[in-house]
């Protein structure tokens, strides 16, 4: 894995960037039951914005991944990509964003479970207001999609949310407490979505 890190803080950054790239290989000469290769990349960027009375920070994040089996093997449910949760597309429940067809219907595997993708794309945009002390208020917009083997990337199929979040940094946890209010921007049937959510940590 390659990692470049220039953020001024890993828990409460106000400037800098983070870039990561990884490649995972399973099976072949390594043995085992799983046969796949998986490249993934991620880029986060933080920039302080000018302000007279209040410190503000603009932040953005992009992530993408691709997993591909080989030698006639198939991906398991747990190896496939799903999105949703506080670290991807806020408001959607954890791993609730799965592959859908062109009509927006959820696709299921032979066991009746939602079908995960072999590729994913995630986008996050945040505007932070540093209120002083441990308090930080931010506006956010998230987008993400998972793509099946026989599908092509269509940004029109992105699942999107937006909202407001209050973070309170707690030193004993080494991370902020998060109170999240989210709105589903393109609601589809059978979405698993929570308007209010409490969490610990950060999206990126």
N, CA, C and O of each residue as an XYZ file, in Angstrom:
816
protein
N       0.841     -1.198      0.000
C       0.000      0.000      0.000
C       0.873      1.244      0.000
O       1.860      1.318      0.732
N       0.510      2.212     -0.816
C       1.192      3.499     -0.848
C       0.323      4.528     -0.144
O      -0.884      4.591     -0.375
N       0.941      5.341      0.722
C       0.196      6.361      1.459
C       0.995      7.646      1.508
O       2.156      7.653      1.915
N       0.362      8.743      1.088
C       0.930     10.082      1.245
C       0.016     10.866      2.165
O      -1.194     10.915      1.944
N       0.581     11.483      3.198
C      -0.211     12.164      4.223
C       0.408     13.513      4.540
O       1.567     13.586      4.948
N      -0.367     14.595      4.355
C       0.122     15.931      4.708
C      -0.890     16.706      5.541
O      -0.720     17.909      5.743
N      -1.939     16.050      6.030
C      -2.938     16.732      6.853
C      -2.320     17.174      8.174
O      -1.434     16.505      8.705
N      -2.787     18.295      8.701
C      -2.242     18.798      9.960
C      -2.762     18.025     11.167
O      -2.219     18.165     12.263
N      -3.795     17.217     10.991
C      -4.332     16.391     12.073
C      -5.096     15.223     11.459
O      -5.798     15.394     10.462
N      -4.963     14.057     12.042
C      -5.707     12.900     11.540
C      -7.143     12.876     12.059
O      -8.006     12.232     11.464
N      -7.399     13.564     13.151
C      -8.732     13.533     13.760
C      -9.534     14.799     13.495
O     -10.756     14.734     13.363
N      -8.867     15.956     13.414
C      -9.544     17.228     13.156
C      -8.755     18.058     12.148
O      -8.279     19.141     12.490
N      -8.606     17.580     10.924
C      -7.780     18.297      9.946
C      -8.407     19.616      9.506
O      -9.628     19.755      9.444
N      -7.539     20.581      9.201
C      -7.978     21.867      8.655
C      -7.262     22.206      7.347
O      -7.668     23.126      6.637
N      -6.205     21.471      7.031
C      -5.467     21.705      5.790
C      -4.688     20.443      5.427
O      -4.446     19.577      6.267
N      -4.305     20.363      4.158
C      -3.492     19.237      3.715
C      -4.287     18.219      2.912
O      -5.456     18.430      2.588
N      -3.623     17.107      2.598
C      -4.260     16.076      1.793
C      -3.772     14.691      2.205
O      -2.768     14.531      2.899
N      -4.524     13.707      1.748
C      -4.173     12.309      1.984
C      -4.463     11.521      0.714
O      -5.563     11.594      0.165
N      -3.461     10.763      0.250
C      -3.644      9.921     -0.932
C      -3.213      8.503     -0.603
O      -2.144      8.286     -0.032
N      -4.043      7.547     -0.963
C      -3.712      6.142     -0.720
C      -3.990      5.327     -1.974
O      -4.926      5.614     -2.720
N      -3.176      4.318     -2.195
C      -3.364      3.387     -3.306
C      -2.928      2.010     -2.833
O      -1.873      1.860     -2.218
N      -3.737      1.019     -3.122
C      -3.417     -0.334     -2.667
C      -3.762     -1.339     -3.755
O      -4.571     -1.068     -4.642
N      -3.131     -2.505     -3.669
C      -3.418     -3.600     -4.594
C      -3.383     -4.895     -3.798
O      -2.370     -5.228     -3.183
N      -4.488     -5.617     -3.814
C      -4.600     -6.884     -3.091
C      -4.726     -8.024     -4.093
O      -5.474     -7.940     -5.068
N      -3.978     -9.091     -3.829
C      -3.991    -10.268     -4.702
C      -4.240    -11.497     -3.846
O      -3.573    -11.699     -2.831
N      -5.199    -12.318     -4.255
C      -5.527    -13.531     -3.500
C      -5.586    -14.716     -4.446
O      -5.972    -14.583     -5.607
N      -5.197    -15.884     -3.930
C      -5.225    -17.099     -4.732
C      -3.931    -17.305     -5.488
O      -2.891    -16.769     -5.105
N      -3.988    -18.083     -6.567
C      -2.793    -18.346     -7.354
C      -1.735    -19.046     -6.534
O      -2.026    -20.021     -5.841
N      -0.503    -18.555     -6.606
C       0.595    -19.173     -5.862
C       0.456    -18.982     -4.353
O       1.148    -19.638     -3.575
N      -0.449    -18.074     -3.935
C      -0.672    -17.859     -2.505
C      -1.581    -18.926     -1.904
O      -1.617    -19.099     -0.685
N      -2.313    -19.639     -2.755
C      -3.235    -20.654     -2.254
C      -4.512    -20.039     -1.721
O      -4.751    -18.844     -1.897
N      -5.331    -20.845     -1.073
C      -6.586    -20.372     -0.512
C      -7.757    -20.595     -1.447
O      -7.593    -21.061     -2.574
N      -8.952    -20.251     -0.958
C     -10.179    -20.457     -1.729
C     -10.570    -19.243     -2.565
O     -11.329    -19.379     -3.525
N     -10.070    -18.068     -2.222
C     -10.422    -16.838     -2.935
C      -9.397    -16.553     -4.030
O      -8.190    -16.631     -3.801
N      -9.893    -16.224     -5.217
C      -9.031    -15.887     -6.344
C      -9.496    -14.549     -6.909
O     -10.475    -14.490     -7.653
N      -8.795    -13.481     -6.556
C      -9.164    -12.166     -7.079
C      -7.987    -11.208     -6.961
O      -7.032    -11.454     -6.224
N      -8.081    -10.110     -7.705
C      -7.180     -8.974     -7.495
C      -8.044     -7.737     -7.295
O      -9.123     -7.620     -7.875
N      -7.550     -6.800     -6.455
C      -8.373     -5.659     -6.053
C      -7.517     -4.398     -5.899
O      -6.853     -4.233     -4.876
N      -7.521     -3.510     -6.890
C      -6.895     -2.196     -6.715
C      -7.904     -1.199     -6.131
O      -9.087     -1.228     -6.471
N      -7.426     -0.329     -5.258
C      -8.265      0.709     -4.663
C      -7.456      1.988     -4.518
O      -6.253      1.940     -4.263
N      -8.115      3.136     -4.681
C      -7.465      4.432     -4.507
C      -8.382      5.352     -3.705
O      -9.603      5.195     -3.714
N      -7.776      6.309     -3.014
C      -8.544      7.289     -2.258
C      -7.779      8.602     -2.163
O      -6.555      8.605     -2.032
N      -8.501      9.716     -2.230
C      -7.875     11.035     -2.137
C      -8.763     11.955     -1.316
O      -9.947     12.111     -1.614
N      -8.189     12.568     -0.275
C      -8.902     13.528      0.573
C      -8.137     14.846      0.578
O      -6.908     14.862      0.516
N      -8.876     15.949      0.651
C      -8.264     17.283      0.552
C      -8.985     18.233      1.495
O     -10.214     18.259      1.550
N      -8.201     19.020      2.242
C      -8.739     19.982      3.202
C      -8.086     21.340      2.956
O      -6.866     21.437      2.818
N      -8.917     22.391      2.904
C      -8.390     23.738      2.659
C      -9.114     24.740      3.547
O     -10.342     24.818      3.515
N      -8.357     25.520      4.352
C      -9.000     26.561      5.160
C      -9.540     27.672      4.267
O      -8.908     28.052      3.281
N     -10.710     28.185      4.620
C     -11.354     29.236      3.845
C     -11.266     30.555      4.604
O     -11.267     30.559      5.835
N     -11.189     31.682      3.880
C     -11.092     32.978      4.558
C     -12.373     33.303      5.316
O     -13.480     33.053      4.838
N     -12.196     33.865      6.504
C     -13.346     34.247      7.317
C     -12.923     35.209      8.406
O     -11.856     35.048      8.997
N     -13.746     36.205      8.678
C     -13.419     37.210      9.674
C     -13.752     36.741     11.086
O     -12.916     36.836     11.985
N     -14.950     36.242     11.282
C     -15.417     35.895     12.618
C     -15.322     34.399     12.918
O     -15.313     34.001     14.082
N     -15.252     33.572     11.880
C     -15.361     32.134     12.077
C     -14.379     31.409     11.166
O     -14.287     31.713      9.977
N     -13.648     30.451     11.724
C     -12.756     29.634     10.907
C     -13.592     28.612     10.139
O     -14.498     27.996     10.700
N     -13.283     28.434      8.856
C     -14.034     27.517      8.005
C     -13.065     26.670      7.185
O     -11.955     27.101      6.871
N     -13.500     25.467      6.845
C     -12.663     24.534      6.092
C     -13.513     23.863      5.016
O     -14.618     23.392      5.286
N     -12.985     23.826      3.800
C     -13.613     23.079      2.712
C     -12.896     21.744      2.579
O     -11.666     21.700      2.553
N     -13.657     20.653      2.494
C     -13.061     19.319      2.430
C     -13.744     18.485      1.359
O     -14.951     18.595      1.142
N     -12.954     17.649      0.691
C     -13.495     16.773     -0.351
C     -12.798     15.423     -0.296
O     -11.651     15.316      0.137
N     -13.510     14.395     -0.741
C     -12.979     13.037     -0.708
C     -13.479     12.261     -1.930
O     -14.646     12.364     -2.306
N     -12.587     11.490     -2.538
C     -12.931     10.614     -3.660
C     -12.323      9.245     -3.388
O     -11.149      9.142     -3.033
N     -13.123      8.193     -3.555
C     -12.634      6.825     -3.389
C     -13.179      5.959     -4.515
O     -14.293      6.175     -4.993
N     -12.390      4.981     -4.934
C     -12.837      4.047     -5.968
C     -12.142      2.715     -5.773
O     -11.010      2.654     -5.293
N     -12.828      1.649     -6.150
C     -12.259      0.317     -6.033
C     -12.799     -0.608     -7.102
O     -13.869     -0.377     -7.666
N     -12.050     -1.649     -7.370
C     -12.418     -2.640     -8.387
C     -11.893     -3.988     -7.930
O     -10.710     -4.110     -7.615
N     -12.734     -4.992     -7.887
C     -12.316     -6.342     -7.541
C     -12.724     -7.279     -8.667
O     -13.862     -7.240     -9.134
N     -11.795     -8.120     -9.102
C     -12.035     -8.982    -10.258
C     -11.533    -10.400     -9.963
O     -10.364    -10.576     -9.621
N     -12.399    -11.410    -10.090
C     -11.954    -12.793     -9.903
C     -11.233    -13.299    -11.157
O     -11.317    -12.685    -12.221
N     -10.531    -14.409    -11.022
C      -9.850    -14.988    -12.181
C      -9.840    -16.513    -12.063
O     -10.219    -17.072    -11.034
N      -9.405    -17.164    -13.125
C      -9.364    -18.628    -13.231
C     -10.731    -19.257    -12.959
O     -10.826    -20.308    -12.326
N     -11.786    -18.603    -13.444
C     -13.114    -19.172    -13.351
C     -13.775    -19.080    -11.995
O     -14.856    -19.639    -11.808
N     -13.171    -18.401    -11.051
C     -13.748    -18.273     -9.710
C     -14.758    -17.127     -9.667
O     -14.765    -16.257    -10.539
N     -15.606    -17.140     -8.646
C     -16.597    -16.093     -8.439
C     -16.346    -15.389     -7.115
O     -15.735    -15.952     -6.206
N     -16.818    -14.162     -7.015
C     -16.674    -13.397     -5.782
C     -17.728    -13.827     -4.780
O     -18.868    -14.112     -5.146
N     -17.340    -13.871     -3.513
C     -18.304    -14.174     -2.460
C     -19.071    -12.910     -2.074
O     -18.693    -11.804     -2.461
N     -20.132    -13.079     -1.323
C     -20.943    -11.952     -0.852
C     -20.082    -10.953     -0.093
O     -20.250     -9.745     -0.259
N     -19.165    -11.434      0.736
C     -18.376    -10.562      1.610
C     -17.246     -9.858      0.869
O     -16.708     -8.870      1.369
N     -16.877    -10.342     -0.304
C     -15.825     -9.696     -1.084
C     -16.365     -8.576     -1.967
O     -15.601     -7.734     -2.440
N     -17.656     -8.561     -2.187
C     -18.261     -7.564     -3.061
C     -18.422     -6.215     -2.352
O     -18.401     -6.131     -1.124
N     -18.581     -5.176     -3.154
C     -18.704     -3.825     -2.620
C     -20.161     -3.470     -2.323
O     -21.068     -3.741     -3.109
N     -20.342     -2.856     -1.163
C     -21.598     -2.220     -0.776
C     -21.237     -0.858     -0.193
O     -20.144     -0.693      0.349
N     -22.125      0.108     -0.291
C     -21.925      1.411      0.327
C     -23.050      1.686      1.314
O     -24.023      0.937      1.405
N     -22.887      2.784      2.052
C     -23.852      3.156      3.075
C     -23.203      3.157      4.443
O     -22.382      2.294      4.753
N     -23.576      4.133      5.262
C     -22.990      4.263      6.583
C     -22.262      5.580      6.736
O     -22.129      6.345      5.781
N     -21.796      5.840      7.936
C     -21.205      7.140      8.270
C     -19.867      7.395      7.586
O     -19.409      8.537      7.550
N     -19.227      6.353      7.041
C     -17.948      6.545      6.366
C     -18.087      6.539      4.848
O     -17.081      6.565      4.138
N     -19.316      6.504      4.339
C     -19.475      6.547      2.879
C     -20.597      7.502      2.488
O     -20.347      8.698      2.335
N     -21.818      7.017      2.321
C     -22.949      7.877      1.962
C     -23.859      7.974      3.179
O     -24.640      7.064      3.460
N     -23.752      9.081      3.893
C     -24.460      9.240      5.162
C     -25.977      9.185      4.985
O     -26.518      9.611      3.965
N     -26.638      8.653      5.998
C     -28.079      8.476      5.950
C     -28.466      7.069      5.551
O     -29.359      6.481      6.160
N     -27.817      6.518      4.543
C     -28.078      5.140      4.148
C     -27.457      4.193      5.176
O     -26.327      4.401      5.616
N     -28.188      3.173      5.547
C     -27.677      2.221      6.527
C     -26.440      1.501      5.988
O     -26.223      1.417      4.779
N     -25.642      0.986      6.915
C     -24.379      0.334      6.590
C     -24.584     -0.782      5.563
O     -25.396     -1.683      5.772
N     -23.848     -0.719      4.462
C     -23.868     -1.725      3.389
C     -25.263     -1.914      2.784
O     -25.589     -3.006      2.318
N     -26.078     -0.873      2.787
C     -27.430     -0.995      2.230
C     -27.512     -0.557      0.769
O     -28.529     -0.792      0.116
N     -26.458      0.075      0.244
C     -26.447      0.465     -1.165
C     -25.841     -0.673     -1.971
O     -24.648     -0.956     -1.862
N     -26.665     -1.320     -2.775
C     -26.242     -2.479     -3.553
C     -26.528     -2.231     -5.031
O     -26.951     -1.141     -5.415
N     -26.296     -3.236     -5.845
C     -26.503     -3.110     -7.291
C     -27.998     -3.070     -7.609
O     -28.780     -3.848     -7.063
N     -28.383     -2.153     -8.496
C     -29.761     -2.067     -8.996
C     -29.733     -2.099    -10.520
O     -28.717     -1.793    -11.145
N     -30.887     -2.482    -11.113
C     -30.971     -2.482    -12.571
C     -31.321     -1.085    -13.082
O     -31.416     -0.140    -12.299
N     -31.511     -0.955    -14.394
C     -31.767      0.356    -14.991
C     -33.088      0.960    -14.532
O     -33.273      2.175    -14.595
N     -34.001      0.119    -14.073
C     -35.291      0.601    -13.574
C     -35.249      0.936    -12.088
O     -36.258      1.352    -11.518
N     -34.088      0.758    -11.456
C     -33.946      1.071    -10.042
C     -34.309     -0.062     -9.113
O     -34.406      0.148     -7.904
N     -34.514     -1.269     -9.641
C     -34.858     -2.416     -8.805
C     -33.608     -3.057     -8.219
O     -32.598     -3.198     -8.909
N     -33.673     -3.445     -6.955
C     -32.560     -4.123     -6.307
C     -32.373     -5.502     -6.930
O     -33.346     -6.226     -7.138
N     -31.130     -5.867     -7.227
C     -30.816     -7.189     -7.750
C     -30.389     -8.101     -6.603
O     -29.690     -7.666     -5.688
N     -30.807     -9.358     -6.650
C     -30.519    -10.318     -5.585
C     -29.737    -11.504     -6.144
O     -29.875    -11.865     -7.312
N     -28.907    -12.105     -5.273
C     -28.170    -13.293     -5.693
C     -29.033    -14.538     -5.524
O     -30.203    -14.438     -5.156
N     -28.468    -15.691     -5.789
C     -29.230    -16.942     -5.757
C     -29.708    -17.305     -4.359
O     -30.594    -18.146     -4.208
N     -29.133    -16.682     -3.334
C     -29.534    -16.966     -1.958
C     -30.517    -15.932     -1.416
O     -30.925    -16.015     -0.257
N     -30.897    -14.964     -2.239
C     -31.857    -13.959     -1.826
C     -31.255    -12.750     -1.152
O     -31.982    -11.948     -0.566
N     -29.927    -12.595     -1.218
C     -29.264    -11.433     -0.633
C     -29.042    -10.367     -1.711
O     -28.838    -10.703     -2.878
N     -29.081     -9.085     -1.331
C     -28.781     -8.030     -2.303
C     -27.416     -8.255     -2.945
O     -26.464     -8.662     -2.279
N     -27.335     -7.987     -4.228
C     -26.131     -8.269     -5.003
C     -25.164     -7.096     -4.894
O     -25.512     -5.964     -5.230
N     -23.957     -7.368     -4.426
C     -22.939     -6.336     -4.327
C     -22.206     -6.150     -5.644
O     -22.277     -7.002     -6.529
N     -21.509     -5.042     -5.769
C     -20.809     -4.735     -7.007
C     -19.375     -5.219     -7.006
O     -18.830     -5.580     -5.964
N     -18.766     -5.223     -8.184
C     -17.331     -5.490     -8.261
C     -16.548     -4.194     -8.472
O     -15.322     -4.212     -8.586
N     -17.273     -3.056     -8.522
C     -16.648     -1.737     -8.595
C     -17.474     -0.751     -7.769
O     -18.677     -0.930     -7.583
N     -16.811      0.281     -7.287
C     -17.554      1.323     -6.567
C     -16.877      2.670     -6.751
O     -15.679      2.757     -7.019
N     -17.672      3.708     -6.600
C     -17.186      5.086     -6.635
C     -17.891      5.850     -5.532
O     -19.110      5.756     -5.381
N     -17.121      6.607     -4.762
C     -17.675      7.379     -3.639
C     -17.143      8.806     -3.684
O     -15.948      9.023     -3.882
N     -18.039      9.781     -3.498
C     -17.683     11.199     -3.491
C     -18.266     11.853     -2.246
O     -19.421     11.610     -1.897
N     -17.469     12.682     -1.576
C     -17.929     13.400     -0.382
C     -17.456     14.843     -0.440
O     -16.316     15.120     -0.814
N     -18.338     15.756     -0.069
C     -17.998     17.178     -0.001
C     -18.499     17.725      1.328
O     -19.647     17.492      1.704
N     -17.635     18.459      2.046
C     -18.003     19.006      3.357
C     -17.549     20.460      3.467
O     -16.524     20.851      2.908
N     -18.334     21.252      4.200
C     -17.948     22.623      4.543
C     -18.043     22.752      6.059
O     -19.128     22.690      6.638
N     -16.876     22.933      6.693
C     -16.787     22.918      8.151
C     -16.805     24.333      8.719
O     -16.181     25.243      8.174
N     -17.526     24.502      9.816
C     -17.495     25.728     10.608
C     -16.895     25.376     11.964
O     -17.507     24.640     12.738
N     -15.704     25.895     12.260
C     -15.036     25.617     13.523
C     -15.573     26.583     14.570
O     -15.260     27.773     14.545
N     -16.381     26.068     15.489
C     -17.109     26.903     16.437
C     -16.298     27.255     17.675
O     -16.746     28.053     18.498
N     -15.126     26.679     17.816
C     -14.314     26.920     19.002
C     -14.335     25.720     19.929
O     -15.341     25.017     20.028
N     -13.214     25.488     20.610
C     -13.144     24.344     21.504
C     -13.304     23.044     20.731
O     -12.737     22.891     19.649
N     -14.066     22.112     21.275
C     -14.219     20.808     20.606
C     -15.346     20.764     19.578
O     -15.625     19.706     19.015
N     -15.997     21.902     19.326
C     -17.212     21.895     18.502
C     -16.919     22.252     17.040
O     -16.152     23.165     16.736
N     -17.556     21.500     16.165
C     -17.422     21.726     14.729
C     -18.762     21.400     14.063
O     -19.307     20.312     14.250
N     -19.286     22.353     13.285
C     -20.535     22.149     12.547
C     -20.195     22.057     11.064
O     -19.372     22.825     10.565
N     -20.820     21.126     10.361
C     -20.504     21.016      8.949
C     -21.723     20.678      8.110
O     -22.641     19.986      8.551
N     -21.703     21.190      6.885
C     -22.674     20.839      5.855
C     -22.025     19.805      4.953
O     -20.827     19.890      4.682
N     -22.790     18.834      4.484
C     -22.188     17.793      3.665
C     -23.104     17.384      2.520
O     -24.321     17.559      2.567
N     -22.468     16.833      1.491
C     -23.165     16.186      0.378
C     -22.362     14.945      0.016
O     -21.154     15.027     -0.207
N     -23.024     13.806     -0.044
C     -22.368     12.535     -0.334
C     -22.983     11.895     -1.569
O     -24.165     12.086     -1.855
N     -22.186     11.147     -2.288
C     -22.684     10.384     -3.422
C     -21.892      9.106     -3.570
O     -20.701      9.069     -3.260
N     -22.540      8.064     -4.038
C     -21.839      6.806     -4.226
C     -22.635      5.841     -5.076
O     -23.862      5.915     -5.143
N     -21.927      4.937     -5.723
C     -22.583      3.913     -6.525
C     -21.752      2.645     -6.514
O     -20.524      2.701     -6.455
N     -22.421      1.502     -6.569
C     -21.758      0.212     -6.750
C     -22.222     -0.350     -8.088
O     -23.383     -0.200     -8.467
N     -21.312     -0.994     -8.791
C     -21.545     -1.373    -10.184
C     -21.309     -2.866    -10.347
O     -20.291     -3.389     -9.894
N     -22.234     -3.546    -10.983
C     -22.104     -4.971    -11.244
C     -21.236     -5.265    -12.456
O     -20.898     -4.365    -13.225
N     -20.875     -6.543    -12.620
C     -19.967     -6.949    -13.693
C     -20.466     -6.573    -15.081
O     -19.662     -6.199    -15.935
N     -21.754     -6.658    -15.329
C     -22.297     -6.408    -16.660
C     -22.838     -4.986    -16.812
O     -23.552     -4.683    -17.768
N     -22.493     -4.127    -15.870
C     -22.966     -2.752    -15.908
C     -21.816     -1.794    -16.181
O     -20.656     -2.121    -15.930
N     -22.137     -0.621    -16.690
C     -21.151      0.437    -16.891
C     -21.442      1.574    -15.923
O     -22.558      1.711    -15.420
N     -20.426      2.384    -15.670
C     -20.587      3.504    -14.749
C     -21.572      4.514    -15.319
O     -21.417      4.976    -16.449
N     -22.583      4.853    -14.530
C     -23.575      5.863    -14.900
C     -23.761      6.781    -13.696
O     -24.364      6.392    -12.696
N     -23.238      8.003    -13.801
C     -23.323      8.922    -12.669
C     -24.763      9.278    -12.334
O     -25.046      9.752    -11.234
N     -25.674      9.053    -13.276
C     -27.085      9.286    -12.996
C     -27.665      8.299    -12.006
O     -28.733      8.535    -11.441
N     -26.955      7.178    -11.789
C     -27.409      6.173    -10.828
C     -26.802      6.361     -9.443
O     -26.994      5.522     -8.563
N     -26.074      7.453     -9.244
C     -25.456      7.705     -7.940
C     -26.527      7.848     -6.867
O     -27.534      8.523     -7.079
N     -26.313      7.217     -5.722
C     -27.161      7.439     -4.562
C     -26.584      8.627     -3.810
O     -25.391      8.650     -3.508
N     -27.410      9.603     -3.507
C     -26.914     10.857     -2.949
C     -27.681     11.251     -1.693
O     -28.858     10.932     -1.525
N     -26.977     11.949     -0.826
C     -27.589     12.486      0.389
C     -26.914     13.800      0.732
O     -25.812     14.083      0.262
N     -27.573     14.596      1.548
C     -27.021     15.862      2.020
C     -27.564     16.119      3.411
O     -28.590     15.563      3.804
N     -26.864     16.970      4.155
C     -27.349     17.240      5.495
C     -26.407     18.106      6.295
O     -25.529     18.776      5.753
N     -26.608     18.076      7.584
C     -25.818     18.858      8.527
C     -25.360     17.939      9.646
O     -26.057     16.994     10.016
N     -24.197     18.223     10.173
C     -23.605     17.354     11.194
C     -22.909     18.191     12.262
O     -22.204     19.150     11.945
N     -23.106     17.832     13.510
C     -22.402     18.446     14.635
C     -21.389     17.450     15.170
O     -21.733     16.307     15.473
N     -20.133     17.885     15.287
C     -19.080     17.037     15.837
C     -18.532     17.660     17.112
O     -18.299     18.866     17.189
N     -18.335     16.814     18.100
C     -17.767     17.238     19.377
C     -16.581     16.333     19.664
O     -16.754     15.144     19.932
N     -15.381     16.886     19.608
C     -14.190     16.066     19.812
C     -14.044     15.702     21.283
O     -14.079     16.573     22.152
N     -13.881     14.411     21.557
C     -13.747     13.897     22.918
C     -12.359     13.271     23.049
O     -12.112     12.218     22.461
N     -11.441     13.892     23.808
C     -10.069     13.387     23.891
C      -9.970     11.943     24.357
O      -9.098     11.207     23.894
N     -10.843     11.525     25.263
C     -10.749     10.154     25.774
C     -10.994      9.134     24.669
O     -10.461      8.025     24.725
N     -11.797      9.493     23.658
C     -12.028      8.611     22.514
C     -10.980      8.814     21.415
O     -10.768      7.937     20.578
N     -10.335      9.975     21.430
C      -9.425     10.309     20.345
C     -10.142     10.529     19.034
O      -9.542     10.408     17.966
N     -11.435     10.853     19.106
C     -12.268     11.012     17.908
C     -13.494     11.838     18.277
O     -13.821     11.953     19.458
N     -14.177     12.415     17.291
C     -15.366     13.218     17.588
C     -16.633     12.381     17.709
O     -16.802     11.369     17.028
N     -17.525     12.836     18.600
C     -18.898     12.350     18.594
C     -19.629     13.064     17.469
O     -19.386     14.244     17.217
N     -20.527     12.351     16.789
C     -21.186     12.915     15.614
C     -22.702     12.794     15.739
O     -23.233     11.727     16.044
N     -23.378     13.903     15.498
C     -24.837     13.928     15.447
C     -25.206     14.340     14.018
O     -24.965     15.479     13.616
N     -25.786     13.419     13.258
C     -25.939     13.575     11.814
C     -27.414     13.648     11.427
O     -28.213     12.794     11.813
N     -27.758     14.672     10.664
C     -29.091     14.778     10.061
C     -28.923     14.700      8.553
O     -28.211     15.515      7.966
N     -29.571     13.724      7.916
C     -29.387     13.478      6.488
C     -30.712     13.505      5.744
O     -31.762     13.192      6.304
N     -30.645     13.883      4.478
C     -31.799     13.859      3.578
C     -31.432     13.025      2.358
O     -30.370     13.215      1.764
N     -32.309     12.105      1.988
C     -32.125     11.279      0.794
C     -32.509     12.105     -0.437
O     -33.669     12.492     -0.583
N     -31.555     12.376     -1.311
C     -31.802     13.273     -2.441
C     -32.434     12.591     -3.647
O     -32.993     13.269     -4.509
N     -32.358     11.279     -3.727
C     -32.986     10.567     -4.858
C     -33.568      9.249     -4.347
O     -33.050      8.169     -4.630
N     -34.637      9.364     -3.603
C     -35.235      8.202     -2.948
C     -35.732      7.173     -3.964
O     -36.360      7.514     -4.966
N     -35.431      5.895     -3.672
C     -35.872      4.779     -4.495
C     -36.599      3.761     -3.620
O     -36.415      3.756     -2.403
N     -37.420      2.902     -4.220
C     -38.114      1.876     -3.429
C     -37.125      0.997     -2.661
O     -36.053      0.658     -3.162
N     -37.501      0.645     -1.461
C     -36.747     -0.266     -0.595
C     -35.421      0.324     -0.118
O     -34.520     -0.419      0.271
N     -35.296      1.641     -0.146
C     -34.125      2.264      0.476
C     -34.135      2.000      1.973
O     -35.190      1.988      2.606
N     -32.952      1.790      2.528
C     -32.803      1.667      3.974
C     -32.088      2.927      4.447
O     -30.864      3.025      4.357
N     -32.860      3.896      4.955
C     -32.340      5.237      5.205
C     -32.739      5.705      6.595
O     -33.863      5.472      7.040
N     -31.803      6.374      7.281
C     -32.045      6.952      8.604
C     -31.816      8.455      8.540
O     -30.737      8.903      8.152
N     -32.817      9.233      8.917
C     -32.672     10.684      8.895
C     -31.730     11.165      9.988
O     -30.899     12.039      9.743
N     -31.846     10.612     11.187
C     -30.987     10.989     12.308
C     -30.066      9.823     12.655
O     -30.472      8.662     12.629
N     -28.818     10.159     12.979
C     -27.846      9.118     13.290
C     -26.793      9.657     14.246
O     -26.348     10.797     14.111
N     -26.395      8.833     15.216
C     -25.298      9.158     16.129
C     -24.134      8.231     15.821
O     -24.330      7.039     15.582
N     -22.919      8.778     15.825
C     -21.763      7.956     15.503
C     -20.516      8.538     16.159
O     -20.563      9.594     16.791
N     -19.407      7.836     15.998
C     -18.101      8.276     16.489
C     -17.101      8.154     15.350
O     -17.099      7.150     14.637
N     -16.251      9.162     15.166
C     -15.236      9.110     14.129
C     -15.463     10.183     13.083
O     -16.032     11.234     13.377
N     -15.017      9.920     11.856
C     -15.172     10.870     10.754
C     -15.446     10.100      9.476
O     -15.150      8.908      9.389
N     -16.008     10.774      8.487
C     -16.274     10.118      7.209
C     -14.980      9.884      6.444
O     -14.805      8.833      5.827
N     -14.071     10.856      6.479
C     -12.763     10.697      5.830
C     -11.746     11.598      6.504
O     -10.580     11.616      6.109
